[in-house]
């Protein structure tokens, strides 16, 4: 499964993009359990990747004077957590912007800094070959944005990376030794298989392009015939189906509130159509799932009149983005019964195992997708990221809550 959520530093006047759930007290108590709480002042979770219900990695916007602790891993469903060994940064307050694994051992992390104190020589891209226990820095590109990269994906052809604020797409064909810029004004990317990928637009960026697509593993990118040009921070590929789904948080240049549409492509990103003109929420732009089970979240937009007592939180689709409904989630983390907005989540299993962070360093887990009244279809197949990679796996076997 591919968990794709983005973080954009507040110092750049961008909204914190983490995706979480909307709760009633009943929803929180019935379906969600807190599995981690960072000490006060440490920071909050800004990225996560879970292979299944047991094994995962989380990353923080870290507020401590040393970087140790900014990345943690678990192998027992969150009962115990261990600090990962990470590269030393000269700047303080690192932000882990993306965690993505190609398989159970090999993965990458992108990093930036909340106060922009990273120097041009600080490592912005890290690689692990032991499931996230240790990380080593990869060479960067001198012309990279000072902010650092925001998303990463490895195909058999290239290591692909995007930068926040729509700076562009960079690729490397030699494990990060050297980099080539392939496009500008792009925010996020995802791949349907090893050859076909989509990259999203940042605001108006380049007025001559919308979304881009690749048919050669990211080596080159082509302008798509559809899509939008405003703040599409996330895109989700329903693996091996040619289907891509996007629920952009804003289709207005000045980020004025309006409900988000759902855009879909059924031909690997060549053409796009509006599947739903308006959801009942403005999303964060973040989108994640497993196969056709997909989640988005209320952004808590400043101009949203429902911000104080939002009636919607996480929305879920079980038909690859064609229909959506509210599934609630843990509460705000401040004692109120209102749902968390603008936070982070990861999805595992058959889309029924969800890990969601709150704004106070807490991590929550559910094994029924936050809604025990709706049955999620059994996995049609198991992604290579799921452990073990066995198509006969029963989805419930690793749901140790």
Beta strands, then each sheet from edge to edge (+ up, - down):
strand 1: 3-4
strand 2: 33-37
strand 3: 43-50
strand 4: 56-62
strand 5: 71-74
strand 6: 82-83
strand 7: 94-101
strand 8: 107-113
strand 9: 125-128
strand 10: 136-137
strand 11: 149-154
strand 12: 159-163
strand 13: 168-172
strand 14: 180-184
strand 15: 186-191
strand 16: 197-201
strand 17: 212-214
strand 18: 222-223
strand 19: 236-238
strand 20: 243-246
strand 21: 262-265
strand 22: 273-276
strand 23: 287-290
strand 24: 293-297
strand 25: 314-317
strand 26: 325-326
strand 27: 345-348
strand 28: 353-357
strand 29: 362-366
sheet 1: 1+ 23- 24+ 25- 26+
sheet 2: 2+ 29- 28+ 27-
sheet 3: 3+ 4- 5+ 6-
sheet 4: 7+ 8- 9+ 10-
sheet 5: 11+ 12- 13+ 14-
sheet 6: 15+ 16- 17+ 18-
sheet 7: 19+ 20- 21+ 22-
end
